[in-house]
Amino acid sequence: MRELNTVLINNRKFGIIYHTDLTKCELHSHSFIEIAYTLSGKAVHILNGKSEVIGANDYVVIEPGTQHKYVKIGSENLSVINCIFTAGFPYPCAEENSLYECMQNPSLNIRSSNIKPNQISGVYHDTTGEVRQLFLMLRDEYKNKNYKYNLIARSLLNVIILLTVRSLNPGSSVSPFISETIKDYVSIHYAEHNILQVIGDKLNYSVPYLSKKFKAETGESFKAYQQKIRINQAAFLLMHTNISTEEISNIVGYTDVKYFIKIFTKKQGVSPSKFKKLHATSLNQALKRV
């Protein structure tokens, strides 16, 4: 069994490998996340010793450290798009490198409390063809590398994650939890300072009641949740724009830039300027290899 840890992933945090005919894929594991979509052909996919026949419109999620292999069946080309990435690509503030961690991205507002980490790796069936179209777009964006392709790829990948969660936990389109309503609002209005008051006025609830209800349903305070959303957005802006730290502070809702720097450093372990420099270095190294 071999382990894959590519320079591509180490430096860019995202990549696409397109196999027109995957004739050989030995048992291996890797330190990055992989989602492999089958466009055509059939194969036996072996994941941690469990075998399953897969075909067109099936895709496999492989968490880091998971052992898997393909054994092609028949003469038809086994066409596979491999999307490989680290959790920091779709979720800049990720603390762990796993697709399960990507599902904790507060910007996605996924109810993942009944999804266990060991459920994520496995075969998924794209019955609608929606995921197929997203993978084709991902492949083309990565191949052509046109303006802002990495931002488009990040958005496409987050949609794939959401559709994958839907198949794991279809649930109801309407949540009985007040915290879900609050989170949905915060995902768009995170920079505002009177969110609970606005929601309270609409739902006829007091701010103390909403605050208490949010803590009871989520296990964290509203302030901590809003802060997490703001810092995640700030990290994204630092990674993908040349906006100054002071401007970013204002954009995400902090009027005191010193306080913003303090909070960001506490959450990320490095200052905003250091964070930007680290990611700029990784990007420059990646571009040299293109």
Backbone torsions as a table, in degrees:
resi	resn	phi	psi	omega
1	MET	NA	131.5	-178.2
2	ARG	-111.9	160.4	178.3
3	GLU	-117.7	131.6	-179.7
4	LEU	-101.1	130.6	175.8
5	ASN	-147.0	90.5	-167.9
6	THR	-85.9	152.6	174.1
7	VAL	-60.7	-36.0	179.7
8	LEU	-53.3	-50.9	-177.6
9	ILE	-71.0	-41.2	-178.8
10	ASN	-57.3	-34.4	-173.7
11	ASN	-103.3	-33.0	-176.4
12	ARG	-104.3	-23.1	-179.6
13	LYS	73.1	3.6	-178.9
14	PHE	-160.0	142.2	176.7
15	GLY	-163.8	159.0	177.1
16	ILE	-124.4	130.5	174.2
17	ILE	-120.5	119.6	-176.7
18	TYR	-107.7	117.5	177.1
19	HIS	-102.1	116.8	176.6
20	THR	-73.9	-27.1	175.9
21	ASP	-154.9	98.6	-177.9
22	LEU	-82.6	90.8	-175.3
23	THR	-86.2	-22.9	-177.2
24	LYS	-144.4	126.7	176.6
25	CYS	-148.3	98.0	-176.3
26	GLU	-74.6	164.9	178.7
27	LEU	-59.7	127.1	-177.5
28	HIS	-156.5	169.0	171.6
29	SER	-138.5	170.6	178.8
30	HIS	-153.3	167.8	-175.0
31	SER	-92.9	2.3	178.9
32	PHE	-115.5	171.6	176.8
33	ILE	-86.0	142.1	177.6
34	GLU	-131.7	135.1	168.9
35	ILE	-124.9	116.4	-173.9
36	ALA	-113.6	118.7	-176.8
37	TYR	-103.7	129.5	179.3
38	THR	-91.3	116.6	178.4
39	LEU	-84.7	-37.6	-179.6
40	SER	-156.0	164.7	179.0
41	GLY	87.1	177.8	178.8
42	LYS	-134.1	154.7	178.2
43	ALA	-158.7	159.0	167.3
44	VAL	-92.8	122.7	176.7
45	HIS	-103.8	128.0	-178.9
46	ILE	-111.5	119.8	-176.3
47	LEU	-125.9	112.6	-177.4
48	ASN	49.5	41.6	176.0
49	GLY	88.5	-9.3	-179.7
50	LYS	-97.7	127.4	-177.1
51	SER	-100.6	143.2	177.2
52	GLU	-152.2	134.8	177.5
53	VAL	-78.7	130.0	178.8
54	ILE	-125.0	155.0	179.4
55	GLY	-144.6	-161.4	-178.4
56	ALA	-57.0	138.7	179.3
57	ASN	72.9	14.4	168.8
58	ASP	-102.5	147.2	174.6
59	TYR	-138.0	152.5	-174.3
60	VAL	-117.2	132.1	173.9
61	VAL	-102.5	126.2	-179.0
62	ILE	-123.6	112.2	178.2
63	GLU	-76.4	155.8	178.2
64	PRO	-54.4	137.9	178.7
65	GLY	86.3	-7.6	-179.4
66	THR	-81.7	136.0	179.9
67	GLN	-91.2	132.2	177.3
68	HIS	-154.8	164.0	177.1
69	LYS	-157.5	162.7	174.9
70	TYR	-115.6	141.5	170.2
71	VAL	-125.8	108.5	-175.7
72	LYS	-63.8	143.3	177.1
73	ILE	-119.2	131.5	174.8
74	GLY	79.0	-174.4	-173.9
75	SER	-99.2	-14.8	-179.6
76	GLU	-65.7	140.8	179.4
77	ASN	-56.6	131.1	175.6
78	LEU	-91.6	92.9	-175.5
79	SER	-94.0	121.2	-173.5
80	VAL	-134.6	133.6	171.9
81	ILE	-102.7	117.3	177.6
82	ASN	-99.0	119.0	172.8
83	CYS	-103.2	115.9	-178.2
84	ILE	-119.0	136.6	-174.3
85	PHE	-163.2	164.8	171.1
86	THR	-102.6	159.1	-176.0
87	ALA	-59.3	-27.7	-179.0
88	GLY	-67.6	-14.8	179.1
89	PHE	-72.8	-54.3	176.8
90	PRO	-81.3	-21.6	-175.2
91	TYR	-132.0	90.0	-173.7
92	PRO	-53.8	-30.0	-177.6
93	CYS	-98.3	18.3	-179.3
94	ALA	-58.0	135.3	179.8
95	GLU	-96.2	-23.7	178.2
96	GLU	-128.0	157.5	-177.7
97	ASN	-100.4	87.7	178.1
98	SER	-159.2	158.5	176.4
99	LEU	-68.0	-31.9	176.2
100	TYR	-59.4	-39.7	177.3
101	GLU	-65.3	-38.0	177.4
102	CYS	-59.8	-31.8	178.9
103	MET	-71.2	-14.2	178.0
104	GLN	-87.8	-1.5	178.9
105	ASN	-54.7	114.1	-176.4
106	PRO	-60.5	-24.7	179.5
107	SER	-67.0	-24.2	179.5
108	LEU	-87.6	-22.5	177.5
109	ASN	52.6	52.7	-179.6
110	ILE	-90.4	133.9	173.4
111	ARG	-83.4	95.7	-173.9
112	SER	-111.3	14.0	-175.5
113	SER	-63.4	-28.7	179.7
114	ASN	-101.9	13.1	173.5
115	ILE	-105.5	124.9	-178.2
116	LYS	-96.1	147.2	-178.8
117	PRO	-54.3	-35.6	-177.1
118	ASN	-78.2	-0.6	176.4
119	GLN	-87.3	-14.9	-167.7
120	ILE	-72.9	-49.1	-179.7
121	SER	-64.9	132.1	179.3
122	GLY	157.3	-174.2	-178.5
123	VAL	-97.6	135.6	178.5
124	TYR	-122.0	147.5	-176.8
125	HIS	-111.8	118.4	-178.0
126	ASP	-88.0	81.3	-173.5
127	THR	-70.8	-23.8	-177.5
128	THR	-95.7	-16.9	-176.3
129	GLY	82.8	2.1	-179.3
130	GLU	-65.2	-43.2	-178.0
131	VAL	-67.3	-35.1	177.6
132	ARG	-57.5	-48.3	-179.3
133	GLN	-61.9	-38.2	178.7
134	LEU	-65.0	-40.2	178.9
135	PHE	-67.8	-38.1	177.1
136	LEU	-63.3	-39.1	177.0
137	MET	-67.1	-40.6	176.9
138	LEU	-59.7	-46.0	-179.6
139	ARG	-58.8	-45.7	-177.3
140	ASP	-69.7	-39.0	177.9
141	GLU	-61.5	-43.4	-178.3
142	TYR	-70.3	-37.3	179.9
143	LYS	-67.1	-45.4	-174.3
144	ASN	-83.4	-30.2	178.8
145	LYS	50.4	48.7	176.2
146	ASN	-77.3	179.7	-175.5
147	TYR	-49.7	126.0	176.7
148	LYS	60.1	29.6	-178.4
149	TYR	-59.9	-34.0	-178.0
150	ASN	-67.7	-33.3	178.1
151	LEU	-71.4	-39.2	177.0
152	ILE	-65.2	-42.2	179.3
153	ALA	-62.0	-40.7	178.7
154	ARG	-61.1	-43.7	179.2
155	SER	-65.3	-43.9	178.7
156	LEU	-61.6	-41.1	-179.3
157	LEU	-65.3	-39.0	178.1
158	ASN	-65.6	-34.3	175.8
159	VAL	-66.3	-40.9	177.1
160	ILE	-60.8	-41.7	178.1
161	ILE	-61.9	-43.6	179.7
162	LEU	-64.0	-41.6	178.7
163	LEU	-67.7	-33.3	176.7
164	THR	-66.8	-42.4	177.0
165	VAL	-62.7	-38.1	179.1
166	ARG	-59.1	-38.6	-180.0
167	SER	-74.7	-26.2	176.4
168	LEU	-78.2	-37.5	-171.7
169	ASN	-144.2	74.7	-175.0
170	PRO	-55.3	-48.5	176.0
171	GLY	58.2	-163.5	179.6
172	SER	-105.0	148.4	178.2
173	SER	-71.6	-16.8	178.5
174	VAL	-114.6	122.2	-178.5
175	SER	-89.7	139.2	177.2
176	PRO	-80.9	-4.3	-174.8
177	PHE	-93.9	130.4	176.8
178	ILE	-62.3	-34.2	-178.9
179	SER	-59.2	-31.3	178.9
180	GLU	-67.3	-39.0	177.2
181	THR	-63.2	-42.6	-180.0
182	ILE	-64.8	-45.2	-178.9
183	LYS	-62.9	-41.3	178.9
184	ASP	-60.2	-40.9	-179.8
185	TYR	-68.6	-42.7	-178.6
186	VAL	-64.3	-33.3	-178.0
187	SER	-59.1	-24.6	179.2
188	ILE	-105.0	-37.7	-172.3
189	HIS	-108.7	30.3	-173.5
190	TYR	-58.1	-24.7	-176.6
191	ALA	-83.6	-9.4	-178.1
192	GLU	-76.6	160.8	-173.7
193	HIS	-111.8	-3.8	-177.4
194	ASN	-127.9	37.9	-173.3
195	ILE	-60.5	-48.2	-178.4
196	LEU	-63.4	-33.8	178.4
197	GLN	-67.0	-43.9	179.6
198	VAL	-61.2	-47.7	-179.8
199	ILE	-66.4	-40.0	178.9
200	GLY	-60.4	-40.4	179.1
201	ASP	-64.5	-36.5	-178.4
202	LYS	-75.1	-35.5	-175.5
203	LEU	-100.7	-0.9	-178.1
204	ASN	61.8	43.2	174.9
205	TYR	-121.0	152.4	176.5
206	SER	-80.8	157.8	177.9
207	VAL	-61.5	-45.5	178.2
208	PRO	-58.8	-38.0	179.3
209	TYR	-65.0	-46.7	179.6
210	LEU	-62.3	-41.6	179.7
211	SER	-61.9	-45.0	179.9
212	LYS	-66.3	-42.0	-179.6
213	LYS	-65.0	-41.2	179.6
214	PHE	-61.5	-44.9	-179.7
215	LYS	-64.3	-40.3	-179.2
216	ALA	-66.1	-37.2	-176.2
217	GLU	-84.0	-27.6	-174.4
218	THR	-111.4	-22.1	-177.9
219	GLY	84.8	2.7	176.6
220	GLU	-137.3	156.9	-179.1
221	SER	-72.9	157.1	177.6
222	PHE	-61.7	-40.8	-179.4
223	LYS	-59.5	-43.3	179.7
224	ALA	-65.0	-39.3	-179.8
225	TYR	-66.5	-46.4	179.1
226	GLN	-61.6	-39.1	178.7
227	GLN	-62.6	-40.2	179.5
228	LYS	-62.9	-42.7	177.8
229	ILE	-62.9	-45.2	-178.1
230	ARG	-63.0	-45.4	-178.4
231	ILE	-67.0	-36.7	177.6
232	ASN	-63.5	-42.6	178.6
233	GLN	-67.4	-38.1	178.0
234	ALA	-63.0	-41.7	178.7
235	ALA	-62.1	-40.7	178.2
236	PHE	-62.0	-45.1	-179.8
237	LEU	-65.6	-36.9	178.0
238	LEU	-66.1	-36.1	-178.4
239	MET	-74.4	-33.2	-167.9
240	HIS	-119.6	3.1	178.4
241	THR	-136.2	170.8	175.0
242	ASN	-105.9	19.5	178.7
243	ILE	-66.1	140.7	-178.7
244	SER	-68.5	159.6	178.6
245	THR	-58.8	-40.1	-180.0
246	GLU	-64.0	-41.6	178.7
247	GLU	-66.0	-42.6	178.8
248	ILE	-62.0	-41.1	177.2
249	SER	-54.6	-46.2	180.0
250	ASN	-68.7	-40.2	-178.3
251	ILE	-60.6	-42.1	-176.6
252	VAL	-88.2	1.2	171.0
253	GLY	110.1	10.5	178.9
254	TYR	-109.3	117.2	179.3
255	THR	-82.4	-21.1	178.7
256	ASP	-101.4	104.5	-175.8
257	VAL	-64.0	-33.5	178.7
258	LYS	-64.3	-39.6	178.1
259	TYR	-67.3	-40.1	177.5
260	PHE	-59.5	-46.7	-179.9
261	ILE	-60.8	-40.7	179.4
262	LYS	-62.2	-47.4	-179.2
263	ILE	-66.5	-44.6	-179.2
264	PHE	-60.5	-45.5	-179.0
265	THR	-63.4	-39.3	179.1
266	LYS	-64.4	-41.4	-177.2
267	LYS	-78.1	-37.6	-173.4
268	GLN	-100.7	-13.7	179.1
269	GLY	85.4	-8.5	176.6
270	VAL	-141.2	158.1	178.5
271	SER	-70.1	161.2	177.0
272	PRO	-55.2	-41.4	-179.3
273	SER	-65.9	-39.5	178.6
274	LYS	-68.1	-41.6	178.3
275	PHE	-58.3	-46.5	-179.5
276	LYS	-63.2	-42.1	-178.9
277	LYS	-64.9	-41.6	179.9
278	LEU	-62.1	-43.3	-178.4
279	HIS	-75.4	-31.5	176.2
280	ALA	-66.0	-38.5	178.0
281	THR	-62.9	-43.4	179.1
282	SER	-63.1	-41.0	179.8
283	LEU	-65.8	-42.9	179.5
284	ASN	-63.0	-39.8	177.9
285	GLN	-63.5	-39.0	-179.7
286	ALA	-66.9	-43.2	-177.9
287	LEU	-63.4	-31.0	178.4
288	LYS	-66.1	-21.2	-177.4
289	ARG	-96.4	-3.9	-179.2
290	VAL	-72.0	NA	NA
